[in-house]
Amino acid sequence: MAHRPDTLEHAPLGRDSAYPEQYDAGLLYPIPRAANRAPLGIEEGALPFVGEDEWHAFEVSWLNGRGKPIVAVARFRLPASSPHLIESKSWKLYLNSLNQTRFASQAEVEETLVRDLSSAAGASVSVELLGVDDSELAPQRLPGECLDDLDIEVSDYTPSASHLATSDEVVEETLHSHLLKSNCPVTGQPDWGSVLIRYKGPKIDREGLLRYLIGYRQHQDFHEHCVEHIFTDLMQQAKPEELLVLARYVRRGGLDISPWRATPGLTPPSPLRLARQ
């Protein structure tokens, strides 16, 4: 793959940073999506997909008007069409800057989060604050058939679209795998995840598909770009009429992220959280 531009020169990721004690929206570090999409042949303003980046934050707290701590789980949704994603450690630092900040109401907290995150992303970000025992946070299972029991030999741990092959049979099916792993583009730390693929079109060879997904095991990139990489490779190689790619990444640093990309008209099963998240 072509060299990706360095969009992280001043990012806090990978550096030792003291946790902030004062609210500071300036901690959020936006990263242009376009620089990482260009090597995939994705042009700004002509996206081949719709989608969102869904985040859950499990370390959200603030003080009420009387100084009493309030805790919550936050769900954020950034549109894939936003010009920027937000680097995860900066997001964590920003959320921690709320810990000793007084707010008159939960509504004021939500309004603050929407304002700051939308400004950083360059598009409207939705925010929900859930109770820590909310039933929506209960783990579920991915729909469709799991590929992970296929008895295959693997020797390639970088993504190669050459593994993707199809037959003449046209099908509509949902497949998933829990063997997705990629690596942080700066620290090299592992990012574990599960991936769901729903499509209508020429039947994709399952063994080849699993080899392809395992190929991300040594690949360094952000979660969002891995999903876009999978989507574009499947569209180019399998040429489905409809396609949805959804990844549910394991929580790290109190945050999990679940990006999805799809042809217009398809939407993911949501809300959907897995046991590893």
Backbone hydrogen bonds in HBPLUS format (Angstrom, degrees):
<---DONOR---> <-ACCEPTOR-->    atom                        ^
c    i                          cat <-CA-CA->   ^        H-A-AA   ^      H-
h    n   atom  resd res      DA  || num        DHA   H-A  angle D-A-AA Bond
n    s   type  num  typ     dist DA aas  dist angle  dist       angle   num
A0011-ALA N   A0008-LEU O   3.16 MM   3  4.96 163.7  2.19 103.4 108.4     1
A0015-ARG N   A0012-PRO O   3.06 MM   3  5.55 162.0  2.10 139.4 138.8     2
A0027-LEU N   A0024-ASP O   3.27 MM   3  5.92 167.9  2.28 115.6 118.0     3
A0028-LEU N   A0025-ALA O   3.32 MM   3  6.12 164.5  2.35 120.6 123.3     4
A0087-GLU N   A0029-TYR O   3.00 MM  58  5.66 169.3  2.01 163.8 160.3     5
A0031-ILE N   A0085-LEU O   2.82 MM  54  5.34 160.4  1.86 148.2 152.1     6
A0085-LEU N   A0031-ILE O   2.99 MM  54  5.34 157.0  2.05 152.3 152.8     7
A0033-ARG N   A0083-PRO O   2.99 MM  50  5.87 169.1  2.00 145.1 147.0     8
A0036-ASN N   A0033-ARG O   3.10 MM   3  5.72 133.3  2.33 115.8 126.5     9
A0037-ARG N   A0033-ARG O   3.08 MM   4  6.25 133.4  2.31 147.0 159.9    10
A0037-ARG N   A0034-ALA O   3.15 MM   3  4.98 132.5  2.39  92.8 106.1    11
A0038-ALA N   A0034-ALA O   3.00 MM   4  6.03 147.1  2.12 153.9 158.5    12
A0040-LEU N   A0037-ARG O   2.88 MM   3  5.33 144.0  2.01 113.7 125.1    13
A0042-ILE N   A0037-ARG O   3.24 MM   5  5.27 164.7  2.27 140.3 135.7    14
A0041-GLY N   A0038-ALA O   2.91 MM   3  5.13 162.5  1.94 113.9 118.7    15
A0046-ALA N   A0043-GLU O   3.05 MM   3  5.45 156.4  2.11 133.1 133.4    16
A0050-VAL N   A0262-ALA O   2.80 MM 212  5.38 155.8  1.86 153.2 161.1    17
A0262-ALA N   A0050-VAL O   2.86 MM 212  5.38 152.1  1.94 150.0 155.8    18
A0080-ALA N   A0051-GLY O   2.92 MM  29  5.11 167.2  1.93 129.0 125.1    19
A0052-GLU N   A0260-TRP O   3.18 MM 208  5.70 133.1  2.41 138.0 151.1    20
A0260-TRP N   A0052-GLU O   2.95 MM 208  5.70 155.9  2.01 167.2 173.2    21
A0053-ASP N   A0078-LEU O   2.78 MM  25  5.07 150.8  1.87 146.5 156.4    22
A0078-LEU N   A0053-ASP O   2.96 MM  25  5.07 164.7  1.98 139.8 143.3    23
A0054-GLU N   A0258-SER O   3.26 MM 204  5.02 166.6  2.28 112.0 114.0    24
A0258-SER N   A0054-GLU O   2.70 MM 204  5.02 153.4  1.77 150.3 159.3    25
A0055-TRP N   A0076-PHE O   2.84 MM  21  5.02 160.7  1.88 142.0 148.6    26
A0076-PHE N   A0055-TRP O   2.86 MM  21  5.02 160.6  1.90 140.5 147.0    27
A0056-HIS N   A0256-ASP O   3.04 MM 200  5.35 154.9  2.10 140.0 144.9    28
A0256-ASP N   A0056-HIS O   3.01 MM 200  5.35 155.2  2.08 146.8 154.2    29
A0057-ALA N   A0074-ALA O   2.82 MM  17  5.03 156.9  1.88 144.1 150.9    30
A0074-ALA N   A0057-ALA O   2.95 MM  17  5.03 156.3  2.01 144.4 148.7    31
A0058-PHE N   A0254-GLY O   2.86 MM 196  5.19 170.0  1.87 156.7 160.1    32
A0072-ALA N   A0060-VAL O   3.06 MM  12  5.49 149.4  2.15 150.7 151.3    33
A0062-TRP N   A0070-ILE O   3.07 MM   8  5.45 148.2  2.18 143.3 152.5    34
A0070-ILE N   A0062-TRP O   2.77 MM   8  5.45 154.3  1.83 163.8 166.3    35
A0063-LEU N   A0101-THR O   2.98 MM  38  5.71 169.7  1.99 150.3 147.4    36
A0103-PHE N   A0063-LEU O   2.86 MM  40  6.24 151.1  1.94 161.0 166.3    37
A0064-ASN N   A0068-LYS O   2.82 MM   4  5.38 159.1  1.86 144.8 149.7    38
A0067-GLY N   A0064-ASN O   2.90 MM   3  5.24 166.7  1.92 119.8 122.3    39
A0073-VAL N   A0130-LEU O   2.87 MM  57  5.05 167.3  1.89 149.9 153.7    40
A0130-LEU N   A0073-VAL O   2.67 MM  57  5.05 177.2  1.67 163.5 162.8    41
A0075-ARG N   A0128-GLU O   2.83 MM  53  5.10 160.1  1.87 150.8 156.6    42
A0128-GLU N   A0075-ARG O   2.91 MM  53  5.10 147.6  2.01 146.4 154.9    43
A0077-ARG N   A0126-SER O   3.12 MM  49  5.23 148.0  2.23 138.6 142.2    44
A0126-SER N   A0077-ARG O   3.18 MM  49  5.23 155.2  2.24 143.5 143.8    45
A0082-SER N   A0079-PRO O   3.00 MM   3  5.54 168.2  2.01 118.1 121.3    46
A0084-HIS N   A0121-ALA O   3.22 MM  37  4.71 145.9  2.34 149.8 143.2    47
A0091-TRP N   A0087-GLU O   3.11 MM   4  6.36 147.0  2.22 145.6 155.7    48
A0092-LYS N   A0088-SER O   2.92 MM   4  6.25 154.7  1.98 149.5 155.8    49
A0093-LEU N   A0089-LYS O   2.90 MM   4  6.18 164.2  1.92 152.9 156.5    50
A0094-TYR N   A0090-SER O   2.89 MM   4  6.07 156.2  1.95 143.8 150.8    51
A0095-LEU N   A0091-TRP O   2.93 MM   4  6.22 163.6  1.96 152.5 156.3    52
A0096-ASN N   A0092-LYS O   2.96 MM   4  6.22 154.8  2.03 149.7 156.9    53
A0097-SER N   A0093-LEU O   3.05 MM   4  6.31 126.9  2.34 138.0 151.6    54
A0097-SER N   A0094-TYR O   2.98 MM   3  5.13 136.7  2.17  99.1 112.0    55
A0098-LEU N   A0095-LEU O   3.09 MM   3  5.57 161.1  2.13 110.6 116.5    56
A0099-ASN N   A0096-ASN O   3.15 MM   3  5.37 159.2  2.19 107.7 113.9    57
A0101-THR N   A0098-LEU O   3.02 MM   3  5.05 166.3  2.04 117.7 117.6    58
A0108-GLU N   A0105-SER O   3.19 MM   3  5.28 126.5  2.49  95.0 107.5    59
A0109-VAL N   A0105-SER O   3.32 MM   4  6.74 149.1  2.43 140.0 147.8    60
A0109-VAL N   A0106-GLN O   3.06 MM   3  5.02 116.4  2.48  94.0 109.7    61
A0110-GLU N   A0106-GLN O   2.95 MM   4  6.30 163.8  1.97 157.9 161.1    62
A0111-GLU N   A0107-ALA O   2.94 MM   4  6.14 160.6  1.97 147.7 153.2    63
A0112-THR N   A0108-GLU O   2.98 MM   4  6.14 152.7  2.05 142.9 150.0    64
A0113-LEU N   A0109-VAL O   2.95 MM   4  6.24 163.0  1.98 156.1 160.3    65
A0114-VAL N   A0110-GLU O   2.91 MM   4  6.10 168.4  1.92 156.1 159.3    66
A0115-ARG N   A0111-GLU O   3.02 MM   4  6.10 164.1  2.04 144.9 149.5    67
A0116-ASP N   A0112-THR O   2.98 MM   4  6.14 173.1  1.99 156.3 158.0    68
A0117-LEU N   A0113-LEU O   2.95 MM   4  5.87 167.8  1.97 153.6 157.5    69
A0118-SER N   A0114-VAL O   2.99 MM   4  5.75 155.7  2.05 141.1 148.6    70
A0119-SER N   A0115-ARG O   3.10 MM   4  6.13 151.2  2.19 139.1 146.9    71
A0120-ALA N   A0116-ASP O   3.09 MM   4  6.35 155.1  2.15 144.9 151.2    72
A0121-ALA N   A0117-LEU O   2.89 MM   4  6.06 161.4  1.93 151.0 156.1    73
A0122-GLY N   A0118-SER O   2.86 MM   4  5.71 138.5  2.03 139.7 149.7    74
A0134-ASP N   A0131-GLY O   2.99 MM   3  5.10 163.4  2.02 118.1 118.0    75
A0137-LEU N   A0134-ASP O   3.05 MM   3  5.79 165.0  2.08 121.1 125.8    76
A0138-ALA N   A0135-SER O   3.15 MM   3  5.47 167.9  2.17 112.9 116.0    77
A0140-GLN N   A0273-ARG O   2.69 MM 133  5.86 152.0  1.76 159.9 168.8    78
A0145-GLU N   A0174-THR O   3.00 MM  29  6.46 151.5  2.09 152.9 146.3    79
A0176-HIS N   A0145-GLU O   2.89 MM  31  6.14 142.9  2.03 151.8 150.3    80
A0147-LEU N   A0176-HIS O   2.90 MM  29  6.18 154.5  1.97 167.1 174.9    81
A0150-LEU N   A0147-LEU O   3.13 MM   3  5.93 167.7  2.14 128.3 130.7    82
A0218-GLN N   A0157-TYR O   3.12 MM  61  5.70 143.4  2.26 153.6 157.5    83
A0163-HIS N   A0160-SER O   3.22 MM   3  6.16 175.1  2.22 124.7 126.2    84
A0164-LEU N   A0161-ALA O   3.01 MM   3  5.50 159.8  2.06 114.8 121.1    85
A0205-ASP N   A0165-ALA O   2.82 MM  40  5.54 172.8  1.82 153.3 154.5    86
A0167-SER N   A0203-LYS O   2.94 MM  36  5.43 142.5  2.08 143.6 155.5    87
A0203-LYS N   A0169-GLU O   2.72 MM  34  5.64 154.7  1.78 171.7 172.5    88
A0171-VAL N   A0201-GLY O   2.88 MM  30  5.56 164.4  1.90 152.1 147.3    89
A0201-GLY N   A0171-VAL O   2.88 MM  30  5.56 155.9  1.94 159.4 167.0    90
A0173-GLU N   A0199-TYR O   3.08 MM  26  5.87 145.6  2.20 159.0 169.0    91
A0199-TYR N   A0173-GLU O   3.06 MM  26  5.87 162.0  2.09 166.6 170.6    92
A0175-LEU N   A0197-ILE O   2.84 MM  22  5.26 169.2  1.85 154.2 156.5    93
A0197-ILE N   A0175-LEU O   2.79 MM  22  5.26 169.8  1.80 156.0 158.3    94
A0177-SER N   A0195-VAL O   2.95 MM  18  5.48 149.7  2.04 151.6 161.2    95
A0195-VAL N   A0177-SER O   2.83 MM  18  5.48 159.8  1.87 159.8 166.7    96
A0193-GLY N   A0180-LEU O   2.97 MM  13  5.07 150.0  2.06 150.3 141.7    97
A0182-SER N   A0191-ASP O   3.01 MM   9  5.23 161.2  2.05 147.1 151.5    98
A0191-ASP N   A0182-SER O   2.73 MM   9  5.23 163.9  1.75 158.1 153.1    99
A0183-ASN N   A0219-HIS O   2.83 MM  36  5.96 150.5  1.92 159.5 160.0   100
A0221-ASP N   A0183-ASN O   3.07 MM  38  6.33 141.4  2.22 163.5 171.1   101
A0184-CYS N   A0189-GLN O   2.83 MM   5  5.28 165.5  1.85 153.9 158.0   102
A0188-GLY N   A0184-CYS O   3.10 MM   4  4.68 138.5  2.28 118.1 128.0   103
A0250-VAL N   A0192-TRP O   2.76 MM  58  5.50 170.5  1.77 150.9 153.5   104
A0194-SER N   A0248-ARG O   3.03 MM  54  5.21 150.9  2.11 126.7 135.3   105
A0248-ARG N   A0194-SER O   2.77 MM  54  5.21 159.5  1.81 148.8 155.7   106
A0196-LEU N   A0246-LEU O   2.70 MM  50  5.07 162.9  1.73 157.1 163.3   107
A0246-LEU N   A0196-LEU O   2.93 MM  50  5.07 164.5  1.95 150.3 154.3   108
A0198-ARG N   A0244-LEU O   2.96 MM  46  5.04 161.9  1.99 144.4 150.4   109
A0244-LEU N   A0198-ARG O   2.75 MM  46  5.04 141.7  1.89 154.2 161.8   110
A0200-LYS N   A0242-GLU O   3.06 MM  42  5.08 150.3  2.15 133.4 132.9   111
A0241-GLU N   A0200-LYS O   2.71 MM  41  5.59 140.6  1.86 153.1 166.3   112
A0242-GLU N   A0200-LYS O   3.28 MM  42  5.08 158.2  2.33 135.9 140.0   113
A0209-LEU N   A0205-ASP O   2.95 MM   4  6.16 151.4  2.03 146.3 155.1   114
A0210-LEU N   A0206-ARG O   2.91 MM   4  6.15 159.2  1.96 151.1 155.7   115
A0211-ARG N   A0207-GLU O   3.00 MM   4  6.26 159.3  2.05 147.6 153.3   116
A0212-TYR N   A0208-GLY O   2.92 MM   4  6.13 154.7  1.99 144.6 152.0   117
A0213-LEU N   A0209-LEU O   2.96 MM   4  6.28 159.9  2.01 151.5 155.9   118
A0214-ILE N   A0210-LEU O   2.94 MM   4  6.13 162.0  1.97 152.3 157.2   119
A0215-GLY N   A0211-ARG O   3.03 MM   4  6.17 130.6  2.28 137.1 150.1   120
A0215-GLY N   A0212-TYR O   3.02 MM   3  5.02 130.8  2.27  94.4 108.5   121
A0216-TYR N   A0213-LEU O   3.22 MM   3  5.90 172.0  2.22 117.3 119.6   122
A0217-ARG N   A0214-ILE O   2.98 MM   3  5.66 158.3  2.03 128.1 130.4   123
A0219-HIS N   A0216-TYR O   3.04 MM   3  4.82 161.5  2.08 104.5 110.0   124
A0226-CYS N   A0222-PHE O   2.99 MM   4  6.30 148.5  2.10 153.6 163.3   125
A0227-VAL N   A0223-HIS O   3.14 MM   4  6.47 160.8  2.18 154.8 158.6   126
A0228-GLU N   A0224-GLU O   3.11 MM   4  6.41 153.7  2.18 141.1 148.7   127
A0229-HIS N   A0225-HIS O   2.83 MM   4  5.93 146.2  1.94 140.4 149.8   128
A0230-ILE N   A0226-CYS O   2.94 MM   4  6.23 161.2  1.98 152.2 156.1   129
A0231-PHE N   A0227-VAL O   2.92 MM   4  6.13 163.3  1.95 148.3 153.3   130
A0232-THR N   A0228-GLU O   2.95 MM   4  6.08 169.2  1.96 147.6 150.3   131
A0233-ASP N   A0229-HIS O   3.00 MM   4  6.14 161.3  2.04 150.6 156.0   132
A0234-LEU N   A0230-ILE O   2.99 MM   4  6.13 164.2  2.02 153.0 157.2   133
A0235-MET N   A0231-PHE O   2.95 MM   4  6.16 159.4  2.00 151.7 157.8   134
A0236-GLN N   A0232-THR O   3.00 MM   4  6.10 158.0  2.05 145.2 150.8   135
A0237-GLN N   A0233-ASP O   2.89 MM   4  5.94 160.1  1.93 150.7 156.4   136
A0238-ALA N   A0234-LEU O   2.81 MM   4  5.31 152.2  1.89 136.2 145.7   137
A0239-LYS N   A0235-MET O   3.17 MM   4  4.74 132.0  2.41 106.8 118.8   138
A0263-THR N   A0243-LEU O   2.90 MM  20  5.58 150.0  1.99 156.0 163.8   139
A0245-VAL N   A0261-ARG O   2.88 MM  16  5.44 167.0  1.89 166.1 170.6   140
A0261-ARG N   A0245-VAL O   2.92 MM  16  5.44 155.6  1.98 152.6 160.3   141
A0247-ALA N   A0259-PRO O   3.03 MM  12  5.73 169.0  2.04 171.0 174.3   142
A0249-TYR N   A0257-ILE O   3.05 MM   8  5.60 162.3  2.09 156.3 158.4   143
A0252-ARG N   A0255-LEU O   2.82 MM   3  5.45 163.5  1.85 151.5 150.4   144
A0255-LEU N   A0252-ARG O   3.24 MM   3  5.45 160.4  2.28 106.4 112.4   145
A0266-LEU N   A0263-THR O   3.25 MM   3  6.17 165.2  2.27 152.4 153.8   146
A0277-GLN N   A0274-LEU O   3.01 MM   3  5.42 153.8  2.08 111.1 119.5   147
